[in-house]
Amino acid sequence: MKLVILDRDGVINYDSPSYIKSPDEWKPIPRSLDTIARLTQADYRVVVATNQSGVGRGLFEMATLNAIHDKMHRAVAQAGGRIDAVFYCPHAMEANCSCRKPKPGLLEDIGRRFNTSLKDVPCIGDALRDLQAAVAVGALPILVLTGKGAQTQRDGGLPPSTRVYADLADAVRSFIK
């Protein structure tokens, strides 16, 4: 099985320092929807792994998160693509859960649910925590410079195996010829 794991905010859609709290605030980054369609057409299973602490902080309800994800699924489908699953951590950082990236619990759950090893699976994110979670499960950490990515690169401390690309489209082009 060909699998790719994507962070959501800053990779697929624009991020916001005050969280994406409604479907109206969810806006795709240019080329991201077409890139997910390209992955789908190349027989990749596309999975989103995202921290959504806004739920745990009480900034929005689960119904709102579901509506945001519904909008994302519809937008990807209109571009000819498919997101096979969305895995999210709804907890605030203070909960110290095992599913909040940089801890690997969310990605481990993906491996279990898809009954596959995550070794060398491309894991694309814009934050150090995305890369750290990827390394913890043996996945291939890929940083995109959209969202928080440029700041993440400037801050340094990237795992040695990290690959860096301008955006999701350039990252996917590196492994789909």
C-alpha positions as CSV (number, residue, x, y, z in Angstrom):
1,M,0.0,0.0,0.0
2,K,1.2,3.5,-0.9
3,L,0.5,5.8,2.0
4,V,1.2,9.5,2.6
5,I,0.4,11.4,5.9
6,L,-0.3,15.1,5.7
7,D,-0.6,17.7,8.4
8,R,-3.7,19.9,7.8
9,D,-3.2,23.6,8.8
10,G,-0.2,25.1,7.0
11,V,0.1,22.2,4.5
12,I,-3.3,21.8,2.9
13,N,-4.9,25.0,4.0
14,Y,-3.8,28.4,5.3
15,D,-3.1,28.4,9.0
16,S,-4.1,31.1,11.6
17,P,-2.4,32.0,14.9
18,S,-6.0,32.1,16.4
19,Y,-6.9,28.6,15.0
20,I,-9.2,27.7,12.1
21,K,-12.5,27.8,14.0
22,S,-15.1,27.6,11.2
23,P,-15.6,26.2,7.7
24,D,-15.5,29.8,6.4
25,E,-11.9,30.2,7.8
26,W,-10.7,27.0,6.0
27,K,-9.1,28.1,2.8
28,P,-6.8,25.8,0.7
29,I,-3.3,26.8,-0.1
30,P,-2.8,27.1,-3.9
31,R,-2.0,23.8,-5.6
32,S,-2.7,21.7,-2.5
33,L,-6.1,20.3,-3.7
34,D,-4.7,19.4,-7.1
35,T,-1.7,17.8,-5.4
36,I,-4.0,15.6,-3.3
37,A,-5.8,14.6,-6.5
38,R,-2.5,13.7,-8.0
39,L,-1.7,11.5,-5.0
40,T,-5.1,9.8,-5.3
41,Q,-4.6,9.2,-9.1
42,A,-1.2,7.7,-8.3
43,D,-3.0,5.2,-6.0
44,Y,-1.8,6.7,-2.7
45,R,-3.9,6.5,0.4
46,V,-4.0,10.1,1.7
47,V,-4.3,10.5,5.5
48,V,-4.5,13.7,7.5
49,A,-3.0,13.8,11.0
50,T,-3.7,17.0,12.8
51,N,-3.5,18.5,16.3
52,Q,-6.8,20.3,16.9
53,S,-6.4,21.7,20.5
54,G,-9.1,24.3,19.7
55,V,-11.6,21.6,20.7
56,G,-9.9,21.0,24.0
57,R,-9.6,24.7,24.7
58,G,-13.3,25.2,24.0
59,L,-12.8,27.4,21.0
60,F,-15.1,25.3,18.8
61,E,-17.2,22.2,19.1
62,M,-16.7,18.8,17.6
63,A,-19.6,19.5,15.2
64,T,-17.6,22.5,13.9
65,L,-14.5,20.4,13.4
66,N,-16.5,17.9,11.5
67,A,-18.0,20.7,9.3
68,I,-14.4,22.0,8.6
69,H,-13.3,18.5,7.6
70,D,-16.5,18.0,5.5
71,K,-15.6,21.2,3.6
72,M,-12.0,19.9,3.1
73,H,-13.3,16.5,1.8
74,R,-15.7,18.2,-0.6
75,A,-13.0,20.6,-1.9
76,V,-10.5,17.7,-2.5
77,A,-13.2,15.7,-4.2
78,Q,-14.1,18.6,-6.5
79,A,-10.4,18.6,-7.5
80,G,-10.6,14.9,-8.3
81,G,-8.9,13.6,-5.1
82,R,-9.7,11.8,-2.0
83,I,-8.7,12.0,1.7
84,D,-9.0,8.4,3.0
85,A,-9.0,9.4,6.7
86,V,-8.6,12.3,9.1
87,F,-6.9,11.5,12.5
88,Y,-6.9,14.3,15.0
89,C,-5.9,15.1,18.5
90,P,-8.6,17.2,20.2
91,H,-6.7,17.7,23.4
92,A,-5.1,20.8,24.8
93,M,-1.3,20.7,25.4
94,E,-1.9,20.6,29.1
95,A,-3.7,17.2,28.8
96,N,-0.3,15.6,28.1
97,C,-2.0,12.9,25.9
98,S,-0.1,10.5,23.7
99,C,-1.8,11.5,20.5
100,R,-0.7,15.2,20.4
101,K,2.2,15.6,18.0
102,P,5.2,15.6,18.6
103,K,4.3,12.4,20.5
104,P,3.8,9.5,18.0
105,G,0.4,8.2,19.2
106,L,-1.6,9.7,16.4
107,L,0.7,8.2,13.7
108,E,0.9,4.9,15.5
109,D,-2.9,4.8,15.4
110,I,-2.7,5.4,11.6
111,G,-0.3,2.5,11.2
112,R,-2.6,0.2,13.3
113,R,-5.8,1.2,11.5
114,F,-4.2,0.8,8.1
115,N,-2.4,-2.4,9.2
116,T,0.9,-1.2,7.8
117,S,4.4,-0.1,8.8
118,L,5.0,3.6,8.6
119,K,8.7,3.0,7.8
120,D,9.7,5.5,5.1
121,V,6.1,6.7,4.6
122,P,6.2,10.4,3.6
123,C,4.9,12.5,6.4
124,I,4.5,16.1,5.4
125,G,4.2,19.0,7.8
126,D,5.0,22.6,8.5
127,A,6.1,22.3,12.2
128,L,8.9,20.7,14.1
129,R,6.4,18.6,16.0
130,D,5.2,17.0,12.7
131,L,8.7,16.0,11.8
132,Q,9.5,14.7,15.3
133,A,6.4,12.5,15.3
134,A,7.4,11.2,11.8
135,V,10.9,10.3,13.0
136,A,9.5,8.5,16.1
137,V,7.6,6.0,13.9
138,G,10.3,5.6,11.2
139,A,8.4,7.7,8.6
140,L,10.1,10.1,6.2
141,P,9.9,13.7,7.6
142,I,9.2,16.3,5.0
143,L,9.0,20.0,5.8
144,V,7.0,22.4,3.6
145,L,7.8,26.1,3.8
146,T,4.1,27.1,3.8
147,G,2.3,27.8,7.1
148,K,4.8,27.8,9.9
149,G,7.4,26.0,7.7
150,A,9.7,28.9,6.8
151,Q,9.9,29.8,10.5
152,T,10.4,26.1,11.5
153,Q,13.4,26.0,9.1
154,R,14.9,29.2,10.4
155,D,14.5,28.0,14.0
156,G,16.7,24.9,13.1
157,G,16.9,21.7,14.9
158,L,15.3,19.7,12.1
159,P,15.8,15.9,12.3
160,P,18.8,15.0,10.1
161,S,16.7,13.0,7.6
162,T,14.3,15.9,6.9
163,R,13.6,16.9,3.3
164,V,12.5,20.5,2.7
165,Y,10.3,21.7,-0.1
166,A,8.5,25.0,-1.0
167,D,5.0,23.5,-0.7
168,L,2.9,20.3,-0.8
169,A,3.1,20.2,-4.6
170,D,6.9,20.4,-4.7
171,A,7.1,17.8,-1.9
172,V,4.9,15.3,-3.7
173,R,6.7,15.9,-7.0
174,S,9.8,14.6,-5.3
175,F,8.3,11.1,-4.9
176,I,5.8,10.9,-7.7
177,K,7.6,11.2,-11.0
